[in-house]
Amino acid sequence: MSDSQTVSVTINGHVYTADCDPRLTLADFIRHKCGLTGTHLGCEHGVCGACTIMVDGRTARACLMLAVQVDGSTITTVEGLASGNELNPLQEAFWDNHGLQCGFCTSGMLMCATELLEENPDPSAEEVREGISGNLCRCTGYDSIVKSVLAAAEKMRS
């Protein structure tokens, strides 16, 4: 007798269906069952934010959710931000303004900044800092990340 459960989700516009152990985290489901490795695993306690994705339009920590919890949901990962090989304005701003160094936190930062800019298209630097405060970066000191988000916001407004 198998305890596995079938999970079916739409990730970045594609339907993924797989059998998995009920204890499989959403992060591991995305990475190992769906082959989407942009969602990073850092602390696996929900503290670092590297695994941040969007579930039904809201950011969530993929390391804290089980795959079975999102059966039937729509998920966006960092791979879903670009349009083919074209980066979206936020990704371009991170590139142009050196908003990344090692890149480990970048996917989570991009997902949180995406939600922030959807809710507030004209944030102040303080609001950007608050919006990304749940994501840890050990390389940049956050200044270039804040600059990147502000540059993307300006570009998206014009």
N, C-alpha and C positions, 0 to 999 in steps of 0.2 A: 504494500500500500504506500503510495507516494503522497507526501504532504505538499507537493508543488502546486502552485496556483498559476493560472494564465492571466497575464497582465497585458492589456492593450492600451497604448497611449499614442497620441499624436505629438511628435517632436519635430519642431521646425517644419511643419507641414507634411511630414511623412508618418504613416502609421507603423508602429513597431508593436509586434505581439510576440511574447515569449513566455515560456513556463519558467517559474522561478520559485525558490524557497521563500516562504512568507516572511522570513527575517532579512531578506536581501535589501540593502539600502537602495534608495533611489539613485544615489550617486553611482553605486556599483552596477545597477541596472543600466543606466545611461552609458557608462564606460564599457562594460563587458558584454552586455546583451545587445546593445544598440551600436556599439563601436564608435561612439562620439566621445573623444578624449579631451575636449576642451574644458569640460567641467573637472576642476582639479580637486584632489583630496589633500587637505593639509592636516588639521588637528583632529578631524573626525568627531568633534564635540560641538560644532556649530559656532565656534568662537572666531575663527580666522576669516570666514567668508569666501574662501577660494572656491567652494562648491555652489555658490549662489546661482540659481536659475530662476526662471519664471514659471509658475504653475497657475494656469488659468488667469494670466495677466498680473500676478502678484509675485514679488520675489520670495524665495524660500531657500532654505538650506537643504541641499540634496542629501547631505550626510545624516541629517536628523529625521528624514522621512523614509518610510518603507515603500518599495515599489508598489505593493498591493494597495497602498493608500491613494495612489493617483490613477488607478485603473479608470479609463475613460476620460482622463483629463487631457488638456492641451498644454504642452510644455515648450518653452523657448530656452535654448542653450546659447552659448556664445557663438556657436556655429550658425545659428539662425539669424544673427544680426546682419551679416553681409548679404549682398544680393549676388550670388555666384562668386566671381572673383573681385567684385566691387565692394570695398569697405563702406560701411555706413558713415555718416558724418562724425559720430562719436569715435569710432575706430580710427578714422583719419586724423582726428584731433589728437588722439593718444599717440599716434605715429609722429605727427608733425611737432608736437610739444613735448616729446620725450616722457610721456605719461607711463612708461613702463621701463623696467630695466631687466630683471631676470625673467619677468613675464608670469611668474607663478600666481600672483594675485590678480592679474589683469582680467581674466574672464569674470571673476566675481565683481571686480570694480566696474567693469563695463555693464554688467547686468543691473547692479544697483544704480548706476548713473542713468541707465536707460529708464528705469522706473522713475527716478527723480525728475528727469527731463520731461517725461510724459505728464507728471503731476504738476510740475513747475517749470515751464519753458524759459523762464528768466530768473534763475536763482542767483543769489549773492554768493560770494566766496564762502561766507559763513554757512549758508544753507547747503552748499556743496559739501563742505567739511562734515556737517551733520548728516547729510544723506549717505556719505560713504563711511561714516564712523564705525559701522559694524564690520568693516573689512580691514584686515591688517596687511601692511606692506612693510617689508624690512629693508627695502632698497632706496626708495625715492624721497622719503621725508614728506610725501603727500603734496608738496607745492606744485610739482609738474602735473600731478593727477588733477588737482583742482583747476589749474590753468587749462588743462585739456578739456575738462567738462565745461568750463566757461566758454572756451573757444567753440566747442561743438554747439552749445546753446545759442551763441550768437549766429553761427552759420545756419542753424536750423530755423531761426526766426526770420532770417533774411531771404 
